[in-house]
Amino acid sequence: MQYQQKRKYSRAVSLAAYVALIAYLIISTLAHPYAEVSSIVIIGIKCFPLLGFALAMYKQHLRQLAWMCFVLLIYFTIEIMYVAVNGALGALIITLLYTSTMLHIRWHNRANEEADAI
């Protein structure tokens, strides 16, 4: 399989995992509401850092996607702390998003190198 095709597949998986992670964060917040604070505020706090990378996901800005992977490491750490409460689904979605995004960045660069060599 060529890098161009791999890049397309990894981008599709990245977009699906990105949307799935945001949906998971919203659903998990609504499933376990906080008594003192509104659920809307908690959803905003959880999703705001990820929503900042929506344009990077859409336009494929590779450097910003790499920064998103660093932010995902924080989300992963928090999800691992709450595996007993929320289950492992959040950690799996984050792992899928991280891996597919990093592979997308790698294969995008390789596809460009392939195109330049021809």
ZIGI-V912711 format. One record per backbone hydrogen bond with DSSP energy under -1.0 kcal/mol. CO is the residue of the C=O (numbers start at 1). NH is the residue of the N-H. Records with the same first field share a line. If there is no record, write none. Layout:
CO = NH + NH
//
This chain:
2 = 6
3 = 7
4 = 8
5 = 9
6 = 10
7 = 11
8 = 12
9 = 13
10 = 14
11 = 15
12 = 16
13 = 17
14 = 18
15 = 19
16 = 20
17 = 21
18 = 22
19 = 23
20 = 24
21 = 25
22 = 26
23 = 27
24 = 28
25 = 29
26 = 30
27 = 31
28 = 32
38 = 42
39 = 43
40 = 44
41 = 45
42 = 46
43 = 47
44 = 48
47 = 51
48 = 52
50 = 53
51 = 54
53 = 57
54 = 58
55 = 59
56 = 60 + 61
61 = 65
62 = 66
63 = 67
64 = 68
65 = 69
66 = 70
67 = 71
68 = 72
69 = 73
71 = 75
72 = 76
73 = 77
74 = 78
75 = 79
76 = 80
77 = 81
78 = 82
80 = 83
82 = 86
83 = 87
88 = 92
89 = 93
90 = 94
91 = 95
92 = 96
93 = 97
94 = 98
95 = 99
96 = 100
97 = 101
98 = 102
99 = 103
100 = 104
101 = 105
102 = 106
103 = 107
104 = 108
105 = 109
106 = 110
107 = 111
108 = 112
109 = 113
110 = 114
111 = 115
112 = 116
113 = 117
114 = 118
//
